[in-house]
Amino acid sequence: MSEQSPAEARPNPRKVREGRITSTGMDKTVVVSVIERVRHPRYAKTVQRTKKLYAHSEATDLKVGDRVRVQETRPLSKLKRWRVIDVLERAR
C-alpha cells in the first residue's frame, strides 16, 4: 500500500470560515458571526446571509469585534462545532 499525505487521505477537508466575534460572555467559547454573500436564485441580486457559529477558544484575550478564522471540528458541546485557529485583526 502506498503512503498518502494527510491532505490526500481526507477527501473532504475541514471547513474554514472568517468572521467577527459578537459575544465573549461564555467560558472558553466565543460567538462568531460569519457573513456569506450569495446570489438570489430568481432576482440575481447579491444577498448577505449571517450565520452565528459557536467556537471553542482556549485564549481568553479575544474581544468583541475581533476578526478571527474558525475551523470545523468534532462536536464539543450541544452547539459548539468550530474552533478558533487564529486572530486576523484585533478590534480597535
Secondary structure by P-SEA (a helix, b strand, c coil): cccccccccccccbbbbbbbbcccccccbbbbbbbbbbcccccccbbbbbbbbbbbbccccccccccbbbbbbccccccccbbbcccccccc
